[in-house]
């Protein structure tokens, strides 16, 4: 059985589009796609690895 994903657009995405990403969560995976290419490729990452990435990306330079 295939479940429809509920996509959320990044809060950094402006009204004119630009460089936008959307994410969708499932029980153990985070899915990432380009909001301008919704039928395009989707990157799927285990939730634990996604959490580590966000922690790293959110650190001050």
N, CA, C and O of each residue as an XYZ file, in Angstrom:
244
protein
N       0.842     -1.176      0.000
C       0.000      0.000      0.000
C       0.889      1.242      0.000
O       1.768      1.369      0.853
N       0.673      2.162     -0.947
C       1.456      3.388     -1.054
C       0.731      4.518     -0.338
O      -0.461      4.737     -0.556
N       1.459      5.239      0.523
C       0.886      6.343      1.272
C       1.307      7.658      0.628
O       2.472      7.844      0.276
N       0.350      8.567      0.479
C       0.639      9.893     -0.063
C       1.420     10.695      0.974
O       1.070     10.700      2.154
N       2.476     11.369      0.534
C       3.287     12.180      1.434
C       2.671     13.557      1.599
O       2.058     14.084      0.671
N       2.833     14.137      2.774
C       2.372     15.488      3.066
C       3.597     16.399      3.046
O       4.406     16.367      3.974
N       3.740     17.205      2.008
C       4.922     18.033      1.792
C       4.785     19.382      2.470
O       3.708     19.979      2.472
N       5.899     19.869      3.055
C       5.970     21.179      3.700
C       7.076     21.985      3.031
O       8.200     21.501      2.890
N       6.766     23.211      2.618
C       7.755     24.069      1.976
C       8.604     24.767      3.030
O       8.114     25.106      4.107
N       9.857     24.976      2.720
C      10.775     25.666      3.618
C      10.262     27.058      3.962
O       9.722     27.755      3.103
N      10.430     27.462      5.218
C      10.024     28.800      5.642
C      10.915     29.872      5.020
O      10.571     31.054      5.058
N      12.039     29.485      4.455
C      12.933     30.430      3.788
C      12.529     30.676      2.337
O      13.130     31.520      1.673
N      11.539     29.969      1.837
C      11.087     30.139      0.467
C      10.225     31.387      0.369
O       9.253     31.537      1.110
N      10.572     32.259     -0.523
C       9.811     33.491     -0.705
C       8.629     33.302     -1.632
O       8.490     32.241     -2.240
N       7.770     34.309     -1.754
C       6.588     34.203     -2.608
C       6.922     34.098     -4.092
O       6.106     33.592     -4.864
N       8.104     34.565     -4.516
C       8.495     34.489     -5.924
C       9.122     33.151     -6.293
O       9.532     32.968     -7.440
N       9.206     32.239     -5.384
C       9.812     30.934     -5.659
C      11.272     30.924     -5.280
O      11.611     30.842     -4.100
N      12.139     31.006     -6.273
C      13.571     30.987     -5.990
C      14.052     29.590     -5.675
O      13.555     28.615     -6.239
N      15.008     29.486     -4.786
C      15.583     28.195     -4.397
C      14.768     27.600     -3.264
O      15.028     27.881     -2.094
N      13.801     26.795     -3.599
C      12.870     26.258     -2.597
C      13.021     24.751     -2.465
O      13.220     24.041     -3.452
N      12.924     24.281     -1.243
C      12.873     22.850     -0.992
C      11.621     22.548     -0.183
O      11.102     23.397      0.542
N      11.160     21.330     -0.327
C      10.040     20.824      0.459
C      10.494     19.528      1.105
O      11.306     18.791      0.547
N       9.959     19.259      2.288
C      10.251     17.998      2.956
C       8.949     17.319      3.351
O       7.920     17.965      3.549
N       9.023     16.020      3.458
C       7.906     15.206      3.942
C       8.491     14.155      4.878
O       9.515     13.545      4.571
N       7.843     13.947      6.014
C       8.300     12.966      7.009
C       7.429     11.722      6.946
O       6.213     11.808      6.778
N       8.064     10.571      7.082
C       7.348      9.328      7.361
C       7.903      8.831      8.698
O       8.677      9.542      9.340
N       7.535      7.668      9.113
C       7.929      7.167     10.425
C       9.444      7.176     10.636
O       9.911      7.520     11.721
N      10.212      6.803      9.615
C      11.655      6.699      9.803
C      12.476      7.337      8.693
O      13.684      7.117      8.607
N      11.827      8.128      7.842
C      12.516      8.713      6.694
C      12.069     10.148      6.466
O      10.910     10.497      6.690
N      13.020     10.981      6.011
C      12.702     12.342      5.576
C      12.931     12.389      4.073
O      13.983     11.977      3.586
N      11.944     12.892      3.341
C      12.010     12.999      1.892
C      12.174     14.473      1.539
O      11.511     15.330      2.124
N      13.058     14.774      0.580
C      13.365     16.151      0.195
C      13.208     16.264     -1.315
O      13.631     15.381     -2.062
N      12.585     17.379     -1.763
C      12.443     17.609     -3.201
C      12.501     19.107     -3.492
O      12.368     19.934     -2.590
N      12.699     19.434     -4.749
C      12.670     20.804     -5.243
C      11.205     21.184     -5.433
O      10.479     20.502     -6.156
N      10.770     22.252     -4.798
C       9.349     22.619     -4.880
C       8.940     23.036     -6.284
O       7.756     22.990     -6.620
N       9.906     23.445     -7.115
C       9.588     23.832     -8.488
C       9.491     22.621     -9.413
O       8.956     22.733    -10.516
N       9.992     21.482     -8.989
C       9.992     20.246     -9.783
C       9.335     19.137     -8.968
O       9.973     18.126     -8.673
N       8.089     19.313     -8.607
C       7.420     18.390     -7.693
C       7.313     16.969     -8.227
O       7.156     16.034     -7.442
N       7.391     16.787     -9.508
C       7.349     15.439    -10.077
C       8.745     14.902    -10.360
O       8.904     13.830    -10.945
N       9.759     15.660     -9.936
C      11.148     15.276    -10.166
C      11.671     14.340     -9.091
O      10.912     13.686     -8.376
N      12.967     14.300     -9.003
C      13.660     13.402     -8.079
C      13.371     13.762     -6.623
O      13.164     14.927     -6.282
N      13.363     12.742     -5.783
C      13.182     12.903     -4.343
C      14.364     12.240     -3.649
O      14.698     11.089     -3.930
N      14.991     12.979     -2.744
C      16.068     12.442     -1.921
C      15.435     11.921     -0.638
O      14.741     12.668      0.052
N      15.661     10.659     -0.308
C      15.109     10.055      0.902
C      16.251      9.710      1.848
O      17.191      9.009      1.474
N      16.157     10.217      3.091
C      17.230     10.091      4.073
C      16.653      9.537      5.375
O      15.590      9.981      5.810
N      17.332      8.577      6.003
C      16.858      8.113      7.308
C      16.771      9.286      8.294
O      17.622     10.175      8.283
N      15.752      9.281      9.132
C      15.493     10.395     10.057
C      16.689     10.720     10.948
O      16.959     11.896     11.191
N      17.405      9.726     11.437
C      18.552      9.974     12.310
C      19.650     10.743     11.578
O      20.242     11.665     12.139
N      19.922     10.371     10.338
C      20.939     11.074      9.560
C      20.480     12.491      9.225
O      21.294     13.414      9.218
N      19.197     12.676      8.949
C      18.662     14.007      8.667
C      18.826     14.907      9.900
O      19.203     16.071      9.768
N      18.552     14.387     11.071
C      18.685     15.162     12.303
C      20.144     15.585     12.509
O      20.405     16.712     12.930
N      21.089     14.695     12.216
C      22.508     15.056     12.329
C      22.879     16.133     11.320
O      23.619     17.060     11.648
N      22.372     16.022     10.099
C      22.640     17.027      9.077
C      22.100     18.395      9.491
O      22.804     19.397      9.370
N      20.873     18.447      9.974
C      20.279     19.719     10.395
C      21.062     20.317     11.561
O      21.273     21.529     11.610
N      21.491     19.481     12.494
C      22.313     19.971     13.599
C      23.622     20.578     13.109
O      24.063     21.609     13.617
N      24.238     19.940     12.125
C      25.479     20.448     11.568
C      25.229     21.716     10.761
O      25.963     22.692     10.912
N      24.213     21.723      9.911
C      23.927     22.868      9.037
C      23.499     24.093      9.834
O      23.696     25.220      9.377
N      22.922     23.900     11.004
C      22.442     25.007     11.812
C      23.486     25.640     12.708
O      23.215     26.643     13.368
N      24.694     25.055     12.736
C      25.754     25.615     13.575
C      26.296     26.899     12.954
O      26.384     27.007     11.731
N      26.660     27.871     13.788
C      27.283     29.088     13.251
C      28.622     28.768     12.587
O      29.345     27.869     13.017
N      28.928     29.502     11.560
C      30.188     29.288     10.828
C      31.377     29.782     11.596
O      32.508     29.676     11.120
